[in-house]
Amino acid sequence: MEVKNDKGCVWLNNLPKRINIKTLNEDLTSDYLIVGAGYTGLSAARKLSEIDKNKKIIIIDAQLAGEGGSSRNSGYLVDTTLNDGFTSNKNLEDYKKKVQIYNLGIEAVKRYVKEYQVDCEWNDSGKYFASSKIEDENKTKLFSNLLTSLNFKNKILYKEELTKRLGTSFYNIGIYTNGGILINPAKLVKSMIDTLPDNVDLYENSQLLKWKKVNNNIECHFSKHKISTNKIIFCTNGFFRSLNIKKNYNFPITLTASMTRPLSDKEFKSIGSPKEWGVLPIRPMGATVRLTKDKRILIRNTAEVKKKYSMKFQDLKERVKLHSFGIKKRFPTLPDNIIENSWSGVVCRSGNGSQIFEKLEKNVYAAGCYNGSGIGVGTFFGEQIAFMASNQQSDHISTIEERKKPNWLPPQPFLNLGIYTRLAYERFKARSET
């Protein structure tokens, strides 16, 4: 299947163009081959290099490194998520384990940022979950009680306070949590590329077509060349199924987002000159909205199943209408046609919201399926899959393995039918929040 991104991502477009990009132009051998150069793959490569500097490590990507979901997200480094079945007592322990993994992810990113002095616009401002419907007050209170029981600082907010903090009167009920981090995701992943160790070779625009075991090695075929490797780690996240990796336990979802140009001083003043913030929806399929450091507004309010990973320009144009409408009803003082650019991206989901982390067979490993929380968890899982693949001890692998495993999914066409139905239901319930 063709893997190709559109060109509209503002996070990426505002970075200097990378140079010295290598593609696979000869047959190679390696000790480790990492497929996928996003947070997980880059993190795995770095950790493998630390474990053994004498090993030959190759990381390869079908597109440009870091320009998939790693850069095309909303820039939330999350510590808690709201829609995780937390209202059920029997699921409380699962939620605790998930939160533990989220926080280990934050710690992993924080260590990296500190060690390499990365400018990724790190802002530990926390985050909001909010709704325009006061009917969601009960759900908000249940979540607040859960967070309090887990020692997470939080505060329930109503319309007046939310308007003051966010610069919009759209929301009537919300909850503020202290622990979330806002970042520029493209700056973070670009730094991870720039700081790859010397014994790691990165090849881009080189799509893996098929792989097989040959004697004691794994033979990986690309369009013109091949790589023979001792061990392989799949870190392709939303593209797992295209390589038949855990295909009955994950599925890709295409998201679309838009970002405005920077607001003028007058425009920014008209919305109350708020501090940088991020809002996640209380209702699934509601809009994710951010005010960025440079006074832009990001909105993401569509999620869908696509037959192809890339989105046609005309399809993206139609999604932008929804983004424009979502911005206008939240910020009516802002002018029309304020959106600078729009883009799509692919995330990997499981049926029960759990991640993939495992040894698939001898010398074959996979880590991914982050259900929209890949910045922190992906970085953390990359480190830990490196430990597993190199047969090294880690204090955290047991923590990961204690999580609930992804559940089995039905084959096509029943899978897509189920996803379509679920998304349609959630869109209907969240129609006021887009």
C-alpha positions in Angstrom: 0.0 0.0 0.0 1.2 3.5 -0.9 2.5 5.5 2.1 2.4 9.2 1.3 1.7 12.3 3.5 0.1 15.5 2.3 2.2 18.7 2.6 0.1 20.9 4.9 1.4 20.3 8.4 2.3 23.7 9.9 4.5 22.1 12.6 6.7 20.7 9.8 6.5 23.5 7.4 7.8 26.0 9.9 11.0 24.0 10.5 14.2 24.4 8.4 14.4 21.8 5.6 16.5 18.8 6.5 19.6 18.0 4.3 21.7 15.0 3.7 18.8 12.6 3.5 19.8 9.1 2.6 17.7 6.5 0.8 18.6 2.8 0.5 20.8 2.5 -2.6 22.6 -0.8 -1.9 22.2 -4.2 -0.2 23.1 -4.0 3.5 23.5 -6.1 6.6 22.8 -5.1 10.2 22.5 -6.5 13.7 19.2 -4.6 14.2 16.8 -3.2 11.7 14.2 -0.8 13.0 11.2 -0.2 10.7 9.6 3.2 11.3 11.4 6.4 12.2 9.0 8.1 14.6 9.2 8.5 18.3 9.4 4.7 19.0 11.9 3.8 16.3 14.2 6.8 17.0 14.0 6.1 20.8 14.7 2.4 20.2 17.7 3.2 18.0 19.2 5.5 20.6 18.8 3.0 23.4 20.2 0.1 21.4 23.3 2.3 20.6 23.8 3.0 24.3 23.5 -0.7 25.2 26.1 -1.8 22.6 28.1 0.7 20.6 29.6 -2.1 18.5 26.3 -3.2 17.0 25.3 -2.1 13.5 21.9 -0.5 13.8 19.7 0.6 10.8 16.5 2.6 11.0 14.4 2.9 7.9 11.2 4.7 7.0 8.9 4.7 4.0 8.7 8.5 4.1 10.8 11.2 5.6 11.7 10.4 9.2 9.4 11.8 11.8 6.9 13.2 9.3 4.1 10.8 9.9 2.0 10.8 13.1 5.0 11.9 15.2 4.7 15.4 13.7 1.1 15.4 12.7 -0.5 15.3 16.1 -1.8 18.0 18.4 1.3 18.2 20.7 -0.2 16.8 23.9 2.1 14.8 26.2 -0.7 13.3 28.3 -0.7 12.0 31.9 -4.4 11.1 32.0 -7.2 10.5 29.5 -10.8 10.8 30.2 -12.6 8.2 28.1 -11.1 5.0 29.5 -13.9 3.2 31.2 -13.0 4.8 34.5 -16.5 4.9 35.8 -16.5 1.1 36.2 -14.8 -0.1 39.4 -13.6 -3.3 37.7 -11.7 -1.2 35.2 -10.0 1.0 37.8 -6.9 -1.1 38.1 -6.5 -1.1 34.3 -6.8 2.7 34.4 -4.1 3.0 37.1 -1.7 0.9 35.0 -2.4 3.0 31.9 -1.8 6.2 33.9 1.5 4.7 35.2 2.6 4.1 31.6 1.6 7.6 30.6 3.7 9.1 33.3 6.7 6.9 32.5 6.3 8.2 29.0 6.5 11.8 30.3 9.6 11.0 32.3 11.2 9.4 29.2 10.6 12.5 27.1 11.6 14.9 29.9 15.0 13.0 30.3 15.7 13.3 26.6 14.7 17.0 26.5 16.9 17.8 29.4 19.9 15.8 28.3 20.0 17.3 24.8 18.7 20.7 25.7 15.8 20.4 23.2 13.8 23.5 22.3 10.4 21.9 21.7 8.3 24.7 23.2 7.8 22.6 26.4 5.0 24.0 28.5 3.8 22.2 31.6 0.7 24.3 31.7 -1.6 21.3 32.2 -4.7 20.6 30.1 -8.4 21.0 30.1 -11.2 18.6 29.3 -14.3 20.6 28.4 -17.8 20.5 26.9 -20.4 23.0 25.8 -23.1 20.8 27.4 -23.7 21.3 31.1 -25.3 17.8 31.0 -21.7 16.5 31.1 -21.3 17.8 34.6 -21.9 14.4 36.2 -19.3 12.8 34.0 -16.8 15.6 34.9 -17.4 15.1 38.6 -16.9 11.3 38.3 -13.6 12.0 36.5 -12.6 14.6 39.2 -13.2 12.0 41.9 -11.1 9.5 40.1 -8.2 11.9 39.7 -8.4 13.0 43.3 -8.3 9.3 44.4 -5.1 8.9 42.4 -3.6 12.1 43.8 -3.9 14.1 40.6 -4.5 17.8 41.2 -7.6 19.0 39.4 -10.3 21.6 39.4 -13.9 21.6 38.0 -14.6 24.8 36.1 -17.7 26.4 34.8 -18.5 28.9 32.0 -17.3 32.1 33.6 -13.9 30.7 34.6 -13.4 28.8 31.4 -14.1 31.9 29.3 -11.6 33.8 31.3 -8.9 31.2 30.9 -9.6 30.1 27.3 -10.8 33.2 25.6 -14.0 31.6 24.4 -17.5 31.3 26.0 -18.2 28.1 24.1 -17.6 25.8 27.0 -20.0 25.4 29.9 -18.3 22.7 32.0 -14.7 21.5 32.2 -12.0 20.2 34.4 -8.4 21.4 34.6 -5.6 18.9 35.4 -2.1 20.0 36.3 0.0 17.2 34.8 -0.3 17.6 31.0 2.5 19.0 28.8 2.1 21.0 25.6 4.9 20.7 23.0 5.8 21.3 19.4 5.8 17.7 18.2 7.8 18.3 15.0 10.6 20.1 16.9 10.9 17.2 19.3 11.1 14.5 16.7 13.5 16.5 14.5 15.8 16.8 17.5 15.6 13.0 17.9 16.7 12.6 14.3 19.5 15.1 14.6 20.9 13.5 17.8 21.0 9.9 16.5 24.3 8.2 17.5 27.1 7.5 15.1 26.5 3.8 14.9 22.9 4.3 13.7 22.3 4.6 10.0 19.0 6.3 8.9 17.5 5.6 5.5 14.3 7.5 4.4 11.9 7.3 1.5 12.6 3.5 1.5 9.4 1.4 1.9 9.7 -2.1 3.2 7.7 -4.3 0.8 8.1 -7.7 2.4 10.2 -9.7 4.8 10.9 -13.3 5.5 13.2 -15.5 7.6 16.1 -17.1 5.8 18.2 -19.4 8.0 19.2 -17.4 11.0 18.6 -14.0 9.5 15.7 -11.9 8.4 15.6 -10.8 4.8 13.9 -7.5 4.1 13.0 -6.4 0.6 12.6 -2.9 -0.7 12.0 -1.7 -4.2 15.5 -2.3 -5.5 17.6 -3.5 -2.6 17.4 -5.7 0.5 18.7 -5.6 4.1 19.7 -8.8 5.9 19.4 -8.4 9.6 19.8 -10.5 12.8 16.8 -8.8 14.6 14.0 -6.6 13.4 11.8 -4.2 15.4 8.6 -2.9 13.9 7.7 0.6 15.1 5.3 1.5 12.3 2.2 2.3 14.5 -0.6 3.3 12.2 1.0 1.2 9.4 1.2 -2.1 11.3 -1.6 -3.7 9.2 0.1 -2.8 5.9 2.9 -5.2 7.0 0.6 -7.8 8.5 1.8 -7.0 12.0 -0.8 -7.9 14.6 -3.4 -7.3 12.0 -6.2 -8.7 14.1 -5.4 -6.5 17.0 -5.2 -2.9 15.6 -6.6 -0.6 12.9 -5.6 2.8 11.5 -7.7 5.9 11.9 -7.2 9.0 9.8 -7.3 12.3 11.6 -7.4 15.8 10.1 -6.4 19.1 11.6 -6.0 22.7 10.8 -4.0 25.6 12.2 -4.6 29.3 11.9 -2.0 31.9 11.0 -0.6 33.7 14.1 -3.3 36.0 15.6 -2.6 39.7 15.3 -2.3 41.7 18.5 -5.7 43.1 18.0 -7.2 39.6 17.4 -5.4 38.1 20.3 -6.7 40.9 22.6 -10.3 40.3 21.3 -10.2 36.8 22.8 -8.8 38.0 26.1 -5.0 37.5 25.6 -5.1 34.1 27.4 -2.0 32.0 28.3 -1.2 29.0 26.1 -3.7 26.2 26.6 -4.9 22.9 25.3 -8.5 21.5 25.4 -9.5 17.9 25.0 -13.2 16.9 24.5 -15.2 15.3 27.3 -17.2 13.6 24.6 -15.4 11.2 22.3 -15.2 12.6 18.7 -15.5 16.2 20.0 -12.9 18.7 18.9 -9.3 18.9 20.3 -8.3 22.6 20.4 -5.0 24.3 21.2 -3.7 27.8 21.6 0.0 27.6 20.7 3.0 29.6 21.9 3.0 31.7 18.7 -0.7 32.6 19.1 -2.2 30.1 16.6 -5.3 28.1 17.1 -5.2 24.4 16.2 -8.4 22.3 15.8 -8.9 18.6 15.1 -12.4 17.4 14.9 -12.6 14.6 12.4 -11.6 10.9 12.7 -12.5 8.3 10.1 -11.5 5.1 8.4 -9.9 5.6 5.0 -9.2 3.0 2.3 -5.9 4.6 1.6 -3.5 6.2 4.1 -3.1 9.4 2.1 -6.0 11.8 1.8 -6.9 13.4 -1.4 -6.7 17.2 -1.6 -10.5 17.5 -2.3 -11.3 15.3 0.7 -9.1 17.4 3.0 -10.7 20.6 1.7 -14.1 19.3 2.8 -12.7 18.5 6.3 -11.4 22.1 6.5 -15.0 23.4 6.3 -15.7 21.6 9.6 -12.5 23.1 11.1 -13.4 26.6 10.1 -16.9 26.2 11.6 -15.4 24.8 14.8 -13.1 27.8 15.2 -15.8 30.3 14.3 -18.3 29.1 16.8 -15.7 29.2 19.6 -14.1 32.5 18.5 -16.7 34.6 16.6 -14.6 37.8 16.8 -11.9 36.3 14.7 -12.1 36.8 10.9 -13.1 34.1 8.4 -10.5 32.4 6.3 -8.0 32.5 9.1 -6.8 28.9 8.6 -3.2 28.9 7.3 -2.9 25.2 6.5 -4.5 21.8 7.1 -3.2 18.2 7.1 -4.1 14.6 7.8 -2.3 11.9 9.8 -2.8 8.3 10.8 -3.0 6.9 14.3 -3.2 3.3 15.4 -6.0 2.1 17.6 -6.9 -1.1 19.3 -10.3 -2.3 20.3 -9.8 -1.7 24.0 -7.3 1.2 24.0 -4.3 -0.9 24.9 -0.9 -0.8 23.2 1.2 -3.4 21.3 4.5 -4.3 22.9 5.8 -7.8 22.4 8.2 -10.3 20.9 6.2 -11.7 17.9 8.6 -14.6 17.3 12.3 -15.3 17.6 14.2 -12.0 16.8 11.0 -10.2 15.7 9.6 -7.4 17.9 6.9 -4.8 17.7 5.9 -1.7 19.7 3.1 0.7 18.9 -0.7 1.2 18.7 -0.8 4.2 21.1 -4.4 5.2 20.6 -3.5 8.9 20.3 -1.0 9.1 23.1 2.2 8.3 21.2 4.6 11.2 22.1 5.3 10.0 25.6 4.3 6.3 25.4 6.0 5.9 22.0 9.3 7.3 23.4 9.1 5.1 26.5 8.1 2.0 24.5 11.0 2.5 22.1 13.5 2.5 25.0 11.9 -0.6 26.5 11.6 -2.6 23.2 15.3 -2.0 22.8 16.0 -3.6 26.2 13.8 -6.6 25.2 15.3 -7.1 21.8 18.8 -7.0 23.2 18.0 -9.4 26.0 18.8 -6.7 28.6 17.1 -6.2 32.0 14.8 -3.3 32.6 12.8 -2.2 35.6 9.8 -1.2 33.4 9.1 -4.1 31.0 7.1 -5.9 33.7 5.0 -2.7 34.2 4.2 -2.7 30.5 3.4 -6.4 30.4 1.0 -6.0 33.3 -1.3 -3.8 31.2 -4.3 -5.2 29.5 -3.4 -6.6 26.1 -5.2 -5.5 22.9 -8.3 -7.5 22.2 -9.0 -9.6 19.1 -10.8 -7.8 16.3 -13.0 -9.4 13.6 -11.8 -9.7 10.0 -12.8 -7.4 7.1 -15.3 -6.3 6.1 -16.8 -6.7 9.5 -14.1 -4.7 11.2 -14.6 -1.6 9.1 -18.3 -1.9 9.4 -18.0 -2.0 13.2 -15.6 1.0 13.2 -17.8 3.0 10.9 -20.8 2.3 13.1 -19.0 3.3 16.3 -17.5 6.5 14.8 -20.9 7.5 13.5 -22.5 6.9 16.9 -19.8 8.9 18.7 -20.0 11.7 16.1 -23.7 12.0 16.6 -23.3 12.2 20.4 -20.6 14.8 20.0 -22.2 16.8 17.2 -22.3 19.9 19.5 -18.6 19.7 20.3 -17.1 19.7 16.8 
